[in-house]
Amino acid sequence: MAAPTATAIRAELEGYGISVTVLTDAWIERCRDEEIIPHVEDITRMAFSGETSVTEYYNGNGKSVLILNRRPVVAITNIQEVSSASVINLSTSVELISSEGILKVKTNYSEGVYGAIFRKGEKNIKVTYTYGYDDFPDDVSRAVRLLVCAKALALIGARTGGGSLTVQAYGRNYGEFGKYTDMRKELVHSAYSILRKRMSGVTGG
C-alpha cells in the first residue's frame, strides 16, 4: 500500500471543512514526507519507502544469537568478527530470521549444530545488511495518515485561534494542545497503538 495521499488525509478529516483552499496538497505531502514518515521510520527502526543498506558494529555477546537493530532484514551482505589481530568472515555460518532481525550461528551448518561464535568484545562484530519494505504495509500507512491528520488540525487550529479564551459570563478552554485537543490526542493515540507492535525495544549492542 502506498503512503496516504492528500485526498485520503482530507477524507479522514471529513466534517472539518479542510478543502484544497484551506490546506494545499503541497503542505500535506511535505508534512508527510519530511516529518511524519521519517519519524515513523525512526521509532520503528524500519524503512518503508524502499530497501536500505546499512553497516553496523555490534558487541559480541559470547552466544549463538545476535539481534540486529533494524528489521525486516532482507539479506545479509557480510558478517565479520573484527579484532586487532585478524578479520574472520562469519557469513557462511549464519542463519537469518528475517522478520525478527535475528542472526543464529551454527558451527556445523549442514548438521544443524549450534555454537557460540559471536565472541565477546566491544564493537567487534561488523554486519552489513539490507532491510526495509518496498512499500507501506496497510497498518503503517494508516498510522501515517492519522499522524498527518493530527498535524493538519494543529495548523488549522492555530490559524483560527488556539489556546484558551475567556469572556464575560462565558469561558472556553481548548485544552493543553489548543484547538481540537481531544481529536488530536485521539488521532495520535490511535496511530501509536497501530505502530506499537512494530516498535521493538530490543536492539543489538
N, C-alpha and C positions, 0 to 999 in steps of 0.2 A: 504494500500500500504506500502511496506517495505521501509526502508531507502535506498537511492540510492547506488548502488554498484559501485565498482571501474570501472567496464566496462562502466556503464552508465555515469560516470564522464568523461571518455576518449571520449565517443561518443559525449558528449556535446561540447567538445573541438576539434571536427574534423577539420583537417587542420593545427593544431598547432604542429603536429608531436610528440604528447605525448604518446609514446608507453610504454610497461611494463619496458623496459630497461631504459627509461628516468624517469619514475615515478612509483614506485612499488605500488602494491596493499596495502602493509602494511602501507606505508606513507599515502595514500588516506584514508584508513579506520581509521587510528589513528587521522588524521585531522578531519574527520567526527565525530567520536565518542567522542573524548576528547576535541575538540574545538568548532566545529560548532553546533552540536546538543545541548550541554549544553548552548551555547549562545542563540540559538533559544528558548529553554525552559525557559531561564531566562527572555528574553524580552517579551515573550508572557504569562509568568506565567502559562504555561501548561506543561503537561507531555505527551510525545508521544511514549515512549517505555514501556508502561505498567501503570497500575493504581497505585497510590501512596497515602498513608495515611498521614495526617498531623493534628496537633493540633495547633490552633492559638487563640490568645486572641484579642478581638475587643472592642472598646469603644462603650458602649451603647449610642444610639442617641435619645432615647425617642420616637422613631417612630415604625411603624409596619414592616419596611423593613430593612434588613441588607444585605450589599453586601460583599460577600466573596472575598478573594484575588486571588483565583485560579479557573480555570474552564477548561473543563466542570466538574461539580460536579456529581459524580456517585451516591454517597449515603452519608447521614448524619449519623454518628455513635452516636454522643452525642452533645447536646447543654445545657449549664448550665449558669445560672446567678450566678456569684461568688462574694460574699461580705464578709466582716469580720464577719458578724453575721450568715450567712447561705448560703447554696447552693441550688438553685432552678432548677429543671430539666425542660427544655422547649421543649424537643424532641417531645412530642406528640402534640404540639400546632403549629407546623411549617409546612408550605408548601414550597417545593423546586422547584425553576425554574432552572433546571439543566444547560442548555446551557449558561445561563447568570450568574450563580453563585449567585442567589438571594434567600434569605430566607424571606418568607412572613408569619407573625404570625397572628393567629386567636384566639380570646378569646373564641369563641364557634365554634369549627371546624365543627361540624355537621350542624350548621345553616349558616355557611359561614359568620359570623360576624367578621370583622377585628378589631384589637385593638392594642394599642401601648404597647407592652410587653418588648421591648428592652430598659429597663430603663436606664437613663443617668448615666454614670460612666466611669472611666478610666480603660481600660482593664478588664472590669467586665463581659464580655460575652466570655465564653470558648466554642469553636466549634471544634469538631473532625470530620473530613470528608475524603472521598476518592475522588480523582479527577484524570483525565487523560484519554488518549486514549490507547487502546490495540495496536494500530499500527498507522503509519503516514497517515493522510489524504493526498490525492493526491497533494493539493496545497502546503502543508508544505514540503512534500518530494521533490517537485521541487525547493522550496526555498533553502532547504539544499543543493541540487545538485549545484545550481548556486553559493552559497557561497563557497562551496568546490572548485569549478572551479576557483573562484577569487583567493583563496589561492594558488592553483596549479600554476596559471600564475605568481603569485608573486614569488614563489620559482624558477620557471624556468627562469623568467626574471632576478632574482638576480644572478643565475648561469652564465648567458650569458652577464652580464654587464649592471647593471641598472643605473639610474641616467642620467646625461647629458654628452654629448660627443661633443667636438668641435675640428676640424682640419682645416688646412689651406684651405681656399676657400670653406669650407663645414661645415655646422652646423647641429647638430641633438640634439633635446631635447625630452626626453621620457615623460616629464610631471612630475607633483608633486609626483606621486606614482611610478616613474620609468617605466621600460619597460611594455608595454601592458596597459598603463594608461587608455586609453579610454575603452578598452574591460573590464577591471576590474571594472571600475566605472559603466559600463552598467550592468554587472552581479550583482553587489551589489544593484544597484538601482532597478533592476527587482525583486530581492529577497525580498527587503523590501516593495516593492509595493504589493507583494503577502501576506506578513506577516502583513501588516498594519491593516487589518480588524480583526486580532486576537490580536492585541496589544492594549488592552483597557487601557485608562489612569485612569479608575475608579477602586479603590480598597477599601477594608474595612479599618476602623480606627484602 
